[in-house]
Structures are given as C-alpha cells and as structure tokens.
Amino acid sequence: MLVGGPNLDEQLTTNYLSINRY
C-alpha cells in the first residue's frame, strides 16, 4: 500500500474497510 499519496483519505478508508471485514 502506498503512503503519502494524494488520495490518502481514500487509502485510509480502504484500510478501515479491510479491517472491518474481520
């Protein structure tokens, strides 16, 4: 996963959804 990208909020949301699956 890239960090410091222009779409940081989107990356955080994707990471949250991935954790929420478990």
Secondary structure by P-SEA (a helix, b strand, c coil): ccccccaaaaaaaaaaaaaaac
